[in-house]
């Protein structure tokens, strides 16, 4: 499970390592990890793959950031947690034994990391859906259920890595899909050498039911083939920003929108968090004259940022296109979708780099780095 799956590290550690953890949640996690295929020869195996991976997850949630630290934390894990992980039981000492650091290192480099990500992503999506259903039934009072499920997609380079069989400079690149509301990665894959994330959208979302979802992406994904696949073939929606890389499309969007005169915006809001004042405004228009697959609306978002003394710091204007019509997404909804798209940067990539130190990890080569990016869970 990608480090970007982790929403709140402290709550995760409390659930997993506290003296009285939620046994059902731990059991579900361990059961899922035991579904990941063991790549080793069955002869001589002492620690099954599922237990090795479970111990690695628990160790990372307990603060480990590299293989050496994982080995240290694993040795200190409570016996009941090791038992729930399915670890080997030593009948002589009467204690559960965690796998060694070297075993865990070899496992990380041996497993099919893409297959592991598929298993983990499916489990996390099912967990999120179960939570949403409980919310709809009144299980979590005061938390509204979104009518549209927003899914952000974006790529990330893992620093200090070398792809399997690659030369220095061939860093591992991962492409992820993240739920807007929960900030949970539900799909992830490694981008093959010689290509980019634009070509991997279909593969990334192949196992994800897109019914009732809207996929958000940056300007790189404003591609005709991507829009046709998402809205036409898969029955989902899209909301994509558009820049000068699609000049003809951008010109059509600008021509369809009204002038950005003050006071004519269809929605505006002011954000005073993070030590600054941000005015966000949005204009929308029908996309009747826009030749882009399934286009229903176009939009312009303007962000004016000021210091608290009123000094202007920046102005940014973003254009975009969406397959969502006005009955499904009004200006407020569209503005929220585009803003929440950046959760993949702020609540995923930032967490991976700063909290989990992904770009300074020690699994430099091959599958190991990808597997280490799949460990922590929320």
C-alpha positions in Angstrom: 0.0 0.0 0.0 1.5 3.2 -1.1 2.6 5.6 1.6 0.1 7.9 0.0 -2.6 5.6 1.3 -1.8 6.9 4.8 -4.1 9.6 5.9 -3.2 9.9 9.6 -0.1 8.2 10.7 -0.7 8.6 14.4 -4.2 7.0 14.2 -2.8 4.1 12.2 -0.1 3.4 14.7 -2.6 3.6 17.6 -4.9 1.1 15.9 -2.2 -1.4 15.0 0.2 -1.3 17.9 -1.8 -0.3 20.9 -2.3 -2.8 23.7 -6.0 -3.2 22.8 -6.2 -2.8 18.9 -9.2 -3.3 16.7 -8.8 -7.0 16.0 -11.2 -7.0 13.1 -9.4 -4.2 11.3 -6.0 -5.9 11.8 -7.5 -9.2 10.7 -8.8 -7.7 7.5 -5.4 -6.1 6.8 -3.5 -9.3 7.4 -6.0 -11.4 5.3 -5.4 -9.0 2.4 -1.6 -9.2 2.7 -1.8 -13.0 2.7 -3.4 -12.8 -0.7 -0.2 -11.4 -2.3 1.6 -14.1 -4.1 4.8 -15.5 -2.6 7.5 -15.5 -5.3 9.9 -17.8 -3.5 10.4 -21.5 -3.9 8.2 -23.3 -1.4 11.0 -25.5 -0.2 12.6 -24.1 2.9 10.2 -21.3 3.5 9.8 -20.5 7.2 8.0 -17.2 7.1 5.1 -17.0 4.6 4.9 -13.9 2.4 1.8 -12.5 4.1 3.3 -12.6 7.5 6.5 -11.0 6.3 4.6 -8.2 4.6 2.3 -7.7 7.6 5.3 -7.3 9.9 6.8 -4.8 7.5 3.6 -2.8 7.5 3.4 -2.8 11.3 7.1 -1.8 11.5 6.7 1.1 9.1 3.6 2.3 11.1 5.8 2.1 14.2 8.2 4.6 12.6 10.6 2.6 10.4 11.8 4.3 7.3 14.2 1.8 5.8 15.1 -1.9 5.9 17.4 -1.6 8.9 14.8 0.2 10.9 12.1 -2.2 9.8 14.3 -5.1 11.2 14.7 -3.2 14.5 11.0 -2.3 14.9 9.9 -5.8 13.9 11.9 -7.3 16.8 10.1 -5.0 19.2 6.5 -5.7 18.0 4.1 -7.1 20.6 3.6 -10.9 20.6 -0.1 -10.6 20.0 0.5 -8.5 16.9 3.0 -11.0 15.6 0.5 -13.7 16.2 -2.2 -11.9 14.3 0.3 -11.4 11.4 0.6 -15.1 11.1 4.3 -15.3 12.2 6.2 -18.5 12.9 5.6 -19.8 16.4 8.6 -21.2 18.2 7.4 -24.2 20.3 10.7 -24.2 22.3 10.5 -20.6 23.5 6.7 -20.3 23.3 7.0 -17.0 21.3 6.1 -15.8 17.9 9.2 -14.9 15.7 9.2 -12.1 13.2 11.1 -12.5 10.0 14.6 -11.1 9.9 15.7 -7.8 8.2 17.4 -9.7 5.4 14.2 -11.8 4.7 12.1 -8.7 4.5 14.6 -7.0 2.2 14.6 -10.0 -0.1 10.8 -10.2 -0.1 10.5 -6.5 -1.1 12.8 -7.1 -4.0 11.1 -10.3 -5.1 7.4 -9.7 -5.0 5.4 -8.5 -8.1 5.0 -4.9 -6.9 2.4 -4.0 -9.5 0.3 -7.0 -8.5 0.7 -6.1 -4.9 -0.5 -2.6 -5.6 -3.6 -4.0 -7.4 -4.5 -6.1 -4.4 -3.9 -3.3 -2.0 -5.8 -0.8 -4.1 -8.9 -3.0 -4.5 -8.9 -3.6 -0.7 -8.7 0.1 0.0 -11.4 1.0 -2.5 -13.7 -1.7 -0.9 -12.9 -0.3 2.5 -13.7 3.2 1.4 -17.0 2.1 -0.1 -18.0 0.3 3.0 -17.3 3.4 5.0 -19.4 5.5 2.6 -22.3 3.0 2.9 -22.1 3.2 6.7 -22.2 6.9 6.4 -25.3 6.8 4.2 -27.0 4.6 6.8 -26.2 7.1 9.5 -23.1 5.4 10.9 -21.2 8.7 11.0 -23.5 11.5 11.9 -22.8 14.9 10.4 -20.6 13.7 7.5 -22.4 14.1 4.1 -22.0 11.5 1.4 -20.7 13.0 -1.8 -22.9 12.5 -4.8 -19.8 12.3 -7.0 -16.7 10.3 -6.1 -13.7 12.3 -7.1 -10.6 10.4 -8.1 -7.4 12.3 -8.8 -4.6 10.8 -11.0 -1.0 11.9 -11.0 2.5 10.6 -11.3 5.4 10.7 -8.9 9.1 10.0 -9.3 10.8 8.1 -6.4 14.1 9.8 -5.8 17.4 8.0 -5.5 16.2 5.0 -7.4 17.1 3.0 -10.5 14.6 0.9 -12.4 15.2 -2.8 -12.7 17.9 -3.3 -15.4 18.2 0.4 -15.9 21.2 2.7 -15.9 21.7 5.5 -13.5 19.1 8.2 -14.1 16.3 5.8 -14.9 14.3 6.6 -11.8 11.2 4.6 -10.9 8.0 6.5 -11.7 4.7 5.6 -10.1 1.3 6.6 -11.4 -1.5 6.7 -8.8 -5.3 7.3 -8.5 -6.4 8.8 -5.2 -9.9 9.3 -3.7 -10.5 13.1 -3.2 -12.3 12.9 0.1 -10.4 10.1 1.9 -7.0 10.8 0.3 -6.5 7.1 -0.2 -4.7 5.6 -3.1 -6.9 3.0 -4.8 -4.7 2.2 -7.8 -1.1 2.5 -8.5 1.4 1.1 -11.1 5.0 1.7 -12.2 5.3 3.6 -15.5 7.3 1.5 -17.9 10.5 2.9 -19.2 10.3 4.9 -22.4 6.8 6.2 -21.8 4.8 8.5 -19.5 1.7 8.6 -17.4 -0.5 9.7 -20.3 -0.3 6.3 -21.9 -1.1 4.5 -18.6 -4.5 5.9 -17.8 -6.4 2.8 -19.0 -4.1 0.4 -17.2 -4.2 2.4 -14.0 -8.0 2.4 -13.8 -8.7 -1.0 -15.5 -9.8 -2.6 -12.2 -11.7 0.4 -10.8 -15.5 0.7 -11.3 -15.9 4.3 -12.6 -19.7 4.4 -12.2 -20.6 7.6 -10.3 -17.0 8.9 -10.4 -15.3 11.9 -11.9 -11.6 11.6 -12.7 -9.5 14.7 -12.3 -6.1 15.3 -13.9 -3.7 18.0 -14.8 -3.2 19.5 -18.3 -1.1 16.6 -19.4 -4.2 14.4 -19.4 -6.4 16.6 -21.5 -6.2 14.1 -24.3 -8.9 13.1 -26.7 -8.2 9.4 -26.1 -8.3 9.7 -22.3 -11.6 11.6 -22.4 -13.2 9.1 -24.8 -12.1 6.2 -22.6 -13.2 7.7 -19.3 -16.6 9.1 -20.3 -17.4 7.0 -23.4 -16.0 3.5 -22.7 -16.0 3.4 -18.9 -19.1 5.4 -18.0 -17.3 7.8 -15.7 -16.8 11.5 -15.8 -13.8 13.8 -16.1 -12.8 17.3 -15.1 -9.4 18.2 -16.7 -7.4 21.4 -16.8 -6.2 22.6 -20.1 -3.1 24.6 -21.0 -1.2 25.6 -24.1 -0.2 22.0 -24.8 -3.7 21.7 -26.4 -3.8 25.1 -28.2 -6.9 24.5 -30.3 -8.9 23.1 -27.3 -7.8 26.0 -25.1 -8.8 28.5 -27.7 -12.3 26.9 -28.0 -12.7 27.0 -24.2 -11.7 30.7 -24.0 -14.1 31.6 -26.8 -17.0 29.8 -25.1 -16.5 31.5 -21.7 -17.7 35.0 -20.8 -15.2 37.8 -20.1 -13.6 37.5 -16.7 -15.0 40.8 -15.5 -15.1 41.4 -11.7 -18.6 40.6 -10.4 -19.6 38.4 -13.3 -18.2 35.1 -11.8 -20.6 32.3 -11.2 -19.1 31.4 -7.8 -16.5 32.9 -5.5 -14.9 32.1 -2.2 -12.2 33.5 0.1 -9.7 31.3 1.9 -7.7 32.9 4.8 -5.7 29.8 5.9 -2.0 29.3 5.7 -1.1 32.9 6.5 -2.5 34.4 3.3 -5.8 35.5 1.6 -6.8 33.6 -1.5 -9.8 34.7 -3.6 -11.0 31.9 -5.9 -13.6 32.6 -8.6 -15.0 30.4 -11.3 -16.8 31.0 -14.6 -18.6 28.2 -16.5 -20.2 27.9 -19.9 -21.8 25.1 -22.1 -19.3 23.3 -24.3 -21.5 23.1 -27.3 -18.8 24.4 -29.7 -15.9 22.5 -28.1 -14.7 19.5 -30.1 -13.6 17.3 -27.3 -15.1 13.9 -26.5 -18.2 14.1 -24.2 -17.5 17.7 -23.3 -20.5 19.3 -21.5 -19.1 22.4 -19.8 -15.9 24.5 -19.8 -14.6 26.6 -17.0 -12.2 29.3 -15.9 -10.8 29.4 -12.4 -8.9 32.5 -11.2 -6.9 32.5 -8.0 -5.7 35.8 -6.5 -3.4 35.5 -3.6 -2.7 38.4 -1.1 -0.7 38.8 2.1 -2.8 39.8 5.1 -1.7 43.4 4.6 -3.4 43.3 1.2 -0.2 43.0 -0.9 -0.9 41.0 -4.1 1.4 37.9 -4.1 0.2 36.1 -7.3 -2.6 35.7 -9.9 -3.3 32.4 -11.6 -5.9 31.6 -14.2 -6.7 28.0 -15.1 -9.0 26.8 -17.8 -10.6 23.3 -18.1 -13.2 21.1 -19.6 -15.6 18.5 -18.0 -18.0 15.9 -19.1 -20.3 16.8 -16.2 -23.4 18.8 -17.2 -25.0 21.5 -15.1 -27.4 19.2 -13.4 -24.6 17.1 -12.1 -22.0 19.7 -11.4 -22.8 23.4 -10.8 -20.0 26.0 -10.4 -19.6 25.2 -6.7 -19.1 21.5 -7.4 -16.7 22.1 -10.3 -14.6 24.5 -8.2 -14.5 22.0 -5.4 -13.4 19.1 -7.7 -10.5 21.0 -9.1 -9.4 22.2 -5.7 -9.6 18.8 -4.2 -7.6 17.3 -7.1 -4.5 18.7 -5.5 -5.0 16.5 -2.5 -2.8 14.1 -4.4 0.0 16.5 -4.0 -0.7 17.8 -0.5 -2.1 14.8 1.2 -0.3 12.1 -0.8 3.0 13.1 -2.4 3.9 15.5 0.5 3.1 12.7 3.0 5.3 10.3 1.1 8.2 12.7 0.9 8.1 14.4 4.2 6.4 12.0 6.7 7.7 8.7 5.2 10.9 10.1 3.6 10.2 8.2 0.4 12.8 10.1 -1.7 15.5 9.3 0.9 14.7 5.7 1.4 17.3 3.0 0.9 15.6 0.6 -1.5 17.5 2.0 -4.4 17.1 -0.5 -7.2 14.4 -2.5 -8.9 11.3 -3.7 -7.3 12.4 -2.9 -3.8 11.8 0.8 -4.1 8.3 0.2 -5.5 7.5 -2.3 -2.8 8.7 0.1 -0.1 6.3 2.7 -1.6 3.5 0.2 -1.0 3.8 -0.4 2.7 2.0 2.1 5.1 -1.7 2.0 5.3 -4.3 4.2 7.0 
